[in-house]
Structures are given as C-alpha cells and as structure tokens.
Amino acid sequence: MYTKRIKIFIIFIVLLLFVCLLRLAQMQLLSSSFYSDEIAKLKRGGSRPLKTVRGRVLDRKHRALAVDEPKFQLCISYALTSFADQRIVRSKLLEAAQRSNPDEAKAKIQQEIQAKLEDLHQIIDKCTYFGLEHVAIEDRIREINDEIWNLRTYLAWKRNYPNLAFEQAVPDASDRLSLAAEVDIAEMHKSWLLLELDTNDDVFTAQLEFADFNDVEILPKAQRSYPYGSVAAQTIGWVGPPQKDDKELFANDKLSSYLDDEVCGRRPGVEYVCETILRGKRGQEIYDIDRELINRTETQFGKDVSLTLDIELQERIEKYLANCQLNPNCRAPAAAVVIDVVTADILALVSMPVFDLNRIRYNYTTFAHDPNEPLRNRAINKQYPPGSVIKPLILITGLESGKIDPHQIISCPAKKAPKGWPSCWLYNRYPWMGH
C-alpha cells in the first residue's frame, strides 16, 4: 500500500516537471509568441515607429506639383541633455546617498556628470558652426529637459496622489524630486531635434564633427515641397498640423493615426480631398527586453494622385491675369477655367489672387484675413452670375433657329429695346442714361 502511494507521488512529480519544462521551452524558443509580445509591450522603448512618405501630386504630364523632400536634422538624446538639468543631477546625488557606500557612489556619479557635461559643451560649441549662438542651443536643451521633466513630475503625481496636490501629499521637495526621477517614459529614450541641417554641406559637416558622439545622430525627415510655388495653389492645397477633426479620421488605426510631428492635408485642395490616398501608413519595429528585433511591420508609402491639370498652361494664365499691362483688372479677384471639350478634362483651374504653398504655414493668418480671399478657390467654391460665358450659347441658339444670321449686328445701347426684344443690362441697371 505504501509503495503504491510512493509510485503515484513520483508519477505526479514527473508530470509536473514535464509541464514546467514544456512551459520553459515555449517561453525560451518561441520568441514571437504572445508572451514575448506582452513582455515587449511592457518594456519602455520596446517599439520604434518607421515613418512613411506622403504620395506625390502630379499633373497630366507627370510633373510633380507636391512632393516629400528629405530634410536632415541634428538630434540629441535626452540621456545626454538630462545631465544639464540640475533636477536630474540632484536626484542622482540623492540616490547615491542611499547606497551602502555613499561617498564612493557620489564620487562616481560626479565623475560621470563631469564627463557628460564636457561632451555637451563640445556639442554646443560645434553647433555654432551652423550659424547658431551658444545661447540658442542652450535654450533648446533647456526646452527638452523642461518638457520631459514636467511630464515625469505630472505622472509621478497622477500615479500616486491623483486626489491631492503634489506639494500637499509630498511636502518634502527632495521626496518629490525622487518620485519624479523614478518615472520612466518613452520620451526619455528618443532623440530630440537640436537644429536643422539646411544644405548638403551642413549634413556633411555634421557627419564629420559629430562622428565620435554616440548621443548625437543625423536623422532624415520628409518635408512637403511645392516645386511650382503659387501655381494652382488653391487646387493643390497644402499640409499642416492635424486638427481635432483630422485626428478622428484614423483614430482606430495605430499605424495610421497622426503623431505629433506629422502633417495632413488642409482644406479644401487635393492634399485634403485625397488624404487617405496620399498619407500612407507607418511601419513598426518591436523589440524584446534584450533589444532583439522580434517583429517588424513594413511601411506602406502613400500613393500618387494624378490630376488632369496642365501646370504650365495654368502658370501662363495666372501670369497673364496678374500682368497689369495685359489685364486692366489685374488687382481684382478673378477665376478662369480651361476644359478640353473632347475629353472633358480640366486643363486649368485658375483662382486669383494666389499664395505660395511653400510659405502658407508660416503666414496663414495674413492670408486668412485678406479681404480678397486668396485661400478660396473661386473657380469652384463660389457662385457667380454666368455673365459673358453664356453668350456663345445664346448666339448658337439664335443662329440654329434662324432668328439671326452671321452678318447681323446686334447692338446693346443704353435705351429701351424695340418691342419683342429684351432691354440691355446697361439700360435695366441705369435707365436714366437713355433719357
């Protein structure tokens, strides 16, 4: 009886050991399993977005009207800029004071701080090669540190004492400092813009000057460019920071939703109307706790949009309408449309006055309040009386019906018309002129 119980116990232990070994093998060998994904999600900085490229807007001859051009930025890590933040320095020294050998820990921290500050000063000096003053770079570093520290402080309060004021819940300033320093957020693990590299020479110089600094990198960024400037401005449209309504468009799609530094089409041009086509979709890389790549979602670039416009024809018409020697009403708002009667393609869609698509983001308010409404596309977005454009149709009707012949002269004086004929607009508007 006793032997039987021993055998049952041994069998139970073996089965339990087998289950544990199987579970261990699953966790170790299946790196892309559900559990590895969950661990990666819990790891701060465990994923990296891969930016997309916005599609082009082209005319009928495939000339680019709107295109993303690469721009390069010199970026710096918060891991380095934080050493210029006295709040971070104090928190590190407070942490060192609580260790088993505080004097040794403090000396080590101070040595690290000194080394990092020397690197930071060298970087600031090198940034002056690109036309910036020391104070401008120092201000930018201070902005980075303040933004991240304020967020960490807010989260330290929100997570621990959401129902009390932080100062009331934690009266000691050093304790508040330590709580904020314990908060780890994604913003601490990304690179931050330090300055724009405007030319190829700037990019080359930066690569040489900052090659030995691990906390500085040159990152590409797409910038929307409009090669024809103001031509067809209202039709092409422009891009700007997404507004509240724009963010709702892809709110349920993590890789399509707008990030803080992304742009979207602004009303009412093609950039806005074709946003879902032009935008594309970000990719993503997910890493495990050892920073090994475990999953990658490829980027989907935005698709191109082709218009029926002939941009050179559009440009010629706009120049004609703006030339006061050729057009007496050059300073007045105007519109013109050219249509291919065979295909019904719109070859030109002109609205005057125009604005520079490459500068509109910087002086939008000026144009928005301009009484001539340059942002409005007069060719399609405003109703006007048909005026002279209807006259050829009336003429054709008269000729085909036999009411008039090609040699007949029809005048429109400022006096009442004969019986059976309508009086001219001039007479109807100013009847006193006929007396």
TISE-915057 format. One record per residue (C-alpha): x, y, z. Coordinates in nm, 2 decimals. Each point is the difference from the previous one (the first is absolute). Example, Ala and Ser with C-alpha at 12.3 -4.5 7.8 and 13.67 -1.06 7.14 Angstrom:
REM residues 2
> px_py_pz
> 1.23_-0.45_0.78
> 0.14_0.34_-0.07
REM end
This chain:
REM residues 435
> px_py_pz
> 0.00_0.00_0.00
> 0.28_0.24_0.10
> 0.20_-0.09_-0.32
> -0.30_0.08_-0.22
> -0.03_0.35_0.15
> 0.36_0.06_-0.06
> -0.03_-0.09_-0.37
> -0.31_0.22_-0.04
> 0.19_0.29_0.16
> 0.30_-0.05_-0.22
> -0.22_-0.01_-0.31
> -0.17_0.32_0.11
> 0.34_0.17_0.05
> 0.13_-0.12_-0.34
> -0.32_0.14_-0.17
> 0.03_0.33_0.18
> 0.37_0.02_-0.10
> -0.09_-0.08_-0.36
> -0.26_0.28_-0.01
> 0.26_0.25_0.14
> 0.26_-0.10_-0.25
> -0.25_0.03_-0.28
> -0.10_0.34_0.12
> 0.36_0.11_0.03
> 0.08_-0.12_-0.36
> -0.30_0.19_-0.13
> 0.12_0.33_0.16
> 0.36_-0.05_-0.11
> -0.04_-0.13_-0.35
> -0.31_0.18_-0.13
> 0.13_0.36_0.00
> -0.29_0.13_-0.20
> -0.27_-0.16_0.22
> -0.27_0.18_0.17
> 0.19_0.02_0.33
> 0.31_0.15_-0.17
> -0.22_0.27_-0.16
> -0.15_0.08_0.34
> 0.35_0.03_0.16
> 0.10_0.23_-0.29
> -0.31_0.21_0.06
> 0.09_0.04_0.37
> 0.36_0.10_-0.09
> 0.03_0.38_-0.03
> 0.14_0.08_-0.34
> -0.07_-0.35_-0.13
> -0.14_0.12_-0.33
> 0.12_0.25_-0.26
> -0.23_0.16_-0.27
> 0.12_0.00_-0.36
> -0.11_0.31_-0.17
> -0.19_0.00_-0.33
> 0.04_0.22_-0.30
> -0.29_0.20_-0.13
> -0.10_-0.06_-0.36
> 0.05_0.25_-0.28
> -0.25_0.22_-0.18
> 0.07_0.00_-0.38
> -0.14_0.19_-0.30
> -0.11_-0.17_-0.32
> 0.36_-0.02_-0.13
> 0.12_-0.15_0.33
> 0.17_0.32_0.12
> 0.02_0.01_0.38
> -0.22_0.26_0.15
> 0.04_-0.12_0.36
> 0.28_-0.23_0.13
> 0.17_-0.10_0.32
> 0.36_0.11_0.01
> 0.25_-0.14_0.25
> 0.13_0.24_0.26
> 0.26_-0.08_0.26
> 0.00_0.09_0.36
> 0.27_-0.02_0.27
> -0.16_-0.17_0.30
> 0.12_-0.06_0.35
> -0.10_-0.26_0.26
> -0.16_0.09_0.33
> 0.24_-0.24_0.16
> 0.27_0.27_-0.06
> -0.20_0.33_0.03
> -0.14_-0.11_0.34
> 0.34_0.05_0.15
> -0.05_0.37_-0.06
> -0.31_-0.01_0.21
> 0.07_0.07_0.37
> -0.31_-0.19_0.10
> 0.15_-0.31_-0.15
> 0.34_0.06_0.16
> -0.16_0.04_0.34
> -0.21_-0.31_-0.03
> 0.31_-0.20_-0.10
> 0.19_0.13_0.30
> -0.29_-0.08_0.23
> -0.01_-0.35_-0.14
> 0.38_-0.04_0.06
> -0.04_0.12_0.36
> -0.23_-0.30_0.07
> 0.25_-0.27_-0.11
> 0.21_-0.21_0.22
> 0.31_0.20_-0.07
> -0.14_0.35_-0.07
> 0.34_0.18_-0.03
> 0.12_-0.23_-0.27
> -0.33_0.00_-0.18
> -0.01_0.38_0.02
> 0.35_0.03_-0.14
> -0.09_-0.23_-0.29
> -0.31_0.20_-0.08
> 0.18_0.33_0.00
> 0.27_-0.14_-0.23
> -0.27_-0.12_-0.24
> -0.17_0.34_0.02
> 0.32_0.18_-0.08
> 0.08_-0.22_-0.30
> -0.35_0.04_-0.14
> 0.00_0.38_0.05
> 0.34_0.02_-0.19
> -0.16_-0.19_-0.29
> -0.30_0.23_0.01
> 0.22_0.31_-0.01
> 0.19_-0.13_-0.30
> -0.32_-0.07_-0.18
> -0.13_0.35_0.07
> 0.33_0.15_-0.13
> -0.03_-0.20_-0.32
> -0.36_0.11_-0.05
> 0.13_0.35_-0.04
> 0.15_-0.11_-0.34
> -0.35_0.00_-0.14
> -0.07_0.37_0.08
> -0.16_-0.04_0.34
> 0.10_0.18_0.32
> 0.10_-0.19_0.32
> -0.31_0.14_0.18
> -0.23_-0.13_-0.27
> 0.13_-0.35_0.03
> -0.01_0.02_0.38
> -0.36_0.12_-0.01
> -0.09_-0.29_-0.22
> 0.16_-0.25_0.24
> -0.19_0.17_0.29
> -0.33_-0.04_-0.19
> 0.06_-0.37_-0.05
> 0.09_-0.05_0.37
> -0.30_0.20_0.12
> -0.25_-0.17_-0.22
> 0.10_-0.35_0.11
> 0.05_0.09_0.37
> -0.34_0.17_0.01
> -0.16_-0.31_-0.14
> 0.18_-0.23_0.24
> -0.10_0.21_0.29
> -0.37_0.00_-0.11
> 0.00_-0.38_-0.04
> 0.16_-0.04_0.35
> -0.28_0.20_0.15
> -0.27_-0.16_-0.22
> 0.10_-0.35_0.08
> 0.05_0.04_0.37
> -0.22_0.29_0.13
> -0.26_0.09_-0.26
> -0.24_0.13_0.26
> 0.24_0.23_0.18
> 0.24_0.28_-0.11
> 0.35_-0.13_-0.04
> 0.14_0.25_0.25
> -0.26_-0.10_0.25
> 0.04_-0.37_-0.04
> 0.38_0.02_0.00
> 0.11_0.31_0.19
> 0.37_-0.08_-0.03
> 0.15_0.14_-0.33
> 0.27_-0.27_0.00
> -0.26_-0.28_0.02
> -0.20_0.16_-0.29
> 0.32_0.01_-0.19
> 0.07_-0.37_0.06
> -0.35_-0.10_-0.10
> 0.02_0.19_-0.33
> 0.35_-0.15_-0.07
> -0.15_-0.35_0.04
> -0.24_0.05_-0.29
> 0.11_-0.15_-0.33
> -0.17_0.12_-0.31
> 0.05_-0.06_-0.37
> 0.10_0.36_-0.06
> 0.32_-0.07_0.20
> 0.12_-0.25_-0.25
> -0.04_0.18_-0.33
> 0.22_0.26_-0.18
> -0.11_0.37_0.01
> 0.05_0.26_-0.26
> 0.29_0.23_0.06
> 0.03_0.18_-0.33
> -0.09_-0.02_-0.36
> 0.27_-0.08_-0.26
> -0.10_0.22_-0.30
> 0.26_-0.09_-0.26
> 0.20_-0.30_-0.12
> 0.31_0.17_0.14
> -0.17_0.02_0.34
> -0.08_-0.37_-0.01
> 0.36_-0.09_-0.10
> 0.15_0.23_0.27
> -0.23_-0.15_0.27
> 0.10_-0.35_-0.10
> 0.37_0.09_0.05
> -0.04_0.21_0.31
> -0.23_-0.23_0.20
> 0.14_-0.34_-0.11
> 0.14_-0.07_0.34
> -0.31_0.08_0.20
> -0.23_-0.29_0.07
> -0.28_0.22_0.13
> -0.02_0.21_-0.32
> -0.14_-0.12_-0.32
> -0.11_0.13_-0.34
> -0.36_-0.10_-0.08
> -0.19_0.05_-0.32
> -0.34_0.17_-0.01
> -0.24_0.04_-0.29
> -0.11_0.36_-0.08
> -0.28_0.08_-0.23
> 0.12_0.20_-0.30
> -0.19_0.17_-0.28
> 0.23_0.05_-0.30
> -0.23_0.24_-0.18
> -0.05_0.22_0.31
> -0.32_0.20_-0.04
> -0.13_-0.16_-0.33
> -0.33_-0.18_0.05
> 0.03_0.07_0.37
> -0.37_-0.03_0.09
> -0.04_-0.32_-0.21
> 0.31_-0.18_0.13
> -0.05_0.10_0.36
> 0.26_-0.02_0.28
> 0.08_-0.20_0.31
> 0.02_0.10_0.37
> -0.03_-0.13_0.35
> -0.31_-0.23_0.04
> -0.30_0.16_0.17
> -0.24_-0.18_0.23
> -0.24_-0.11_-0.28
> 0.30_-0.12_-0.20
> 0.12_-0.23_0.28
> -0.34_-0.18_0.01
> 0.06_-0.12_-0.36
> 0.25_-0.27_0.10
> -0.07_-0.01_0.37
> -0.06_-0.38_0.00
> 0.32_-0.09_-0.19
> 0.31_0.03_0.21
> 0.24_0.01_-0.30
> -0.21_0.25_-0.20
> -0.09_0.24_0.29
> 0.18_0.33_0.00
> 0.31_0.05_0.22
> 0.09_0.34_0.14
> 0.25_0.08_-0.27
> -0.20_-0.12_-0.30
> -0.21_0.20_-0.24
> -0.33_-0.04_-0.19
> -0.17_0.17_-0.29
> -0.18_0.33_0.08
> -0.33_0.10_-0.16
> -0.10_0.02_-0.28
> 0.26_-0.11_-0.25
> 0.11_-0.34_-0.14
> 0.23_-0.05_0.30
> -0.31_-0.01_0.22
> -0.25_-0.17_-0.23
> 0.25_-0.28_-0.08
> 0.14_-0.03_0.36
> -0.08_-0.37_0.03
> 0.19_-0.08_-0.33
> 0.30_0.23_0.06
> 0.06_-0.07_0.36
> 0.14_-0.35_0.01
> 0.05_-0.21_0.31
> 0.29_-0.01_0.25
> 0.19_-0.32_0.06
> 0.12_-0.12_0.34
> 0.28_-0.20_0.16
> -0.06_-0.18_0.33
> 0.29_-0.11_0.22
> 0.02_-0.24_0.30
> 0.15_0.09_0.33
> 0.35_-0.08_-0.14
> -0.06_0.25_-0.28
> -0.02_-0.28_-0.26
> -0.24_0.05_-0.29
> -0.30_-0.23_0.04
> -0.25_0.15_-0.24
> 0.00_0.25_-0.29
> -0.29_0.16_-0.18
> 0.11_0.14_-0.34
> -0.08_0.36_-0.09
> -0.26_0.07_-0.26
> 0.09_0.31_-0.20
> -0.27_0.24_-0.11
> -0.13_-0.04_-0.36
> 0.03_0.27_-0.26
> -0.30_0.20_-0.12
> -0.01_0.11_-0.37
> -0.20_0.31_-0.11
> -0.12_0.10_-0.34
> 0.16_0.34_0.04
> 0.27_0.12_-0.23
> 0.21_0.20_0.25
> 0.19_0.20_-0.27
> -0.33_0.11_-0.16
> -0.13_0.09_0.35
> 0.31_0.20_0.07
> -0.03_0.20_-0.33
> -0.36_0.09_0.08
> 0.09_0.11_0.35
> 0.28_0.22_-0.13
> -0.22_0.16_-0.26
> -0.27_0.08_0.26
> 0.26_0.15_0.23
> 0.16_0.21_-0.27
> -0.14_0.35_0.03
> 0.12_0.09_-0.35
> -0.21_-0.28_-0.15
> -0.29_-0.01_0.25
> -0.15_0.33_0.11
> -0.17_-0.18_0.29
> 0.32_-0.17_0.12
> -0.05_0.10_0.36
> -0.35_-0.13_0.02
> -0.09_-0.36_0.10
> -0.06_-0.22_-0.30
> -0.06_-0.35_-0.12
> 0.06_-0.19_-0.32
> -0.06_-0.36_-0.11
> 0.13_-0.18_-0.31
> -0.18_-0.32_-0.10
> 0.09_-0.25_-0.27
> -0.34_-0.03_-0.19
> 0.09_-0.34_-0.13
> 0.10_-0.18_0.33
> -0.16_0.25_0.25
> 0.33_0.01_0.18
> 0.06_0.32_0.19
> 0.33_0.14_-0.13
> 0.02_0.31_0.22
> -0.19_0.10_0.31
> 0.11_0.36_0.08
> -0.09_0.20_0.30
> 0.15_0.34_0.07
> 0.17_0.13_0.21
> 0.23_-0.29_0.09
> 0.23_-0.08_0.29
> 0.33_-0.19_0.03
> -0.06_-0.36_0.12
> 0.35_-0.03_0.14
> -0.06_0.30_0.24
> -0.37_-0.03_0.08
> 0.06_-0.18_0.33
> 0.21_0.30_0.13
> -0.24_0.28_-0.10
> -0.34_-0.17_-0.01
> -0.16_0.27_0.22
> 0.09_0.28_-0.24
> -0.16_-0.18_-0.30
> -0.30_-0.12_0.21
> -0.09_0.36_0.08
> 0.07_0.14_-0.35
> -0.32_0.16_-0.14
> 0.08_-0.14_-0.34
> -0.03_-0.35_0.14
> 0.31_-0.16_-0.17
> -0.07_-0.33_0.18
> -0.34_-0.04_-0.17
> 0.00_-0.19_-0.34
> -0.23_0.24_-0.19
> -0.01_-0.24_-0.30
> -0.21_-0.25_0.20
> -0.08_0.12_0.35
> -0.20_0.31_-0.07
> -0.31_0.07_-0.21
> 0.00_0.28_-0.26
> -0.25_0.11_-0.26
> 0.07_-0.17_-0.33
> 0.07_0.33_-0.17
> 0.18_-0.01_-0.33
> 0.07_-0.37_0.00
> -0.37_-0.06_-0.09
> 0.01_0.23_-0.30
> 0.15_-0.25_-0.25
> -0.28_-0.25_0.09
> -0.26_0.26_-0.07
> 0.17_0.10_-0.33
> 0.01_-0.37_-0.11
> -0.37_-0.04_0.09
> -0.09_0.31_-0.20
> 0.20_-0.11_-0.31
> -0.14_-0.35_0.00
> -0.36_0.12_0.05
> 0.04_0.25_-0.29
> -0.09_0.30_0.22
> 0.32_0.17_-0.10
> 0.27_-0.05_-0.26
> 0.38_0.02_0.02
> 0.01_0.35_-0.16
> -0.26_0.16_0.22
> 0.13_0.26_0.25
> -0.16_0.01_0.34
> 0.07_0.31_0.21
> -0.09_0.05_0.36
> -0.05_0.37_0.06
> -0.10_0.16_0.32
> -0.36_0.04_-0.11
> -0.32_-0.20_0.00
> 0.00_-0.28_-0.26
> -0.25_-0.03_-0.28
> -0.31_-0.20_0.06
> 0.07_-0.37_0.02
> 0.36_0.04_0.11
> 0.13_0.01_0.36
> 0.16_0.33_0.11
> 0.37_-0.02_0.06
> 0.14_-0.04_0.35
> 0.15_0.35_-0.02
> -0.34_0.15_-0.05
> -0.16_-0.21_0.27
> 0.27_0.09_0.25
> 0.02_0.37_-0.10
> -0.33_0.10_-0.17
> 0.06_0.37_0.05
> 0.29_-0.03_-0.26
> -0.25_-0.05_-0.28
> -0.16_0.34_0.06
REM end
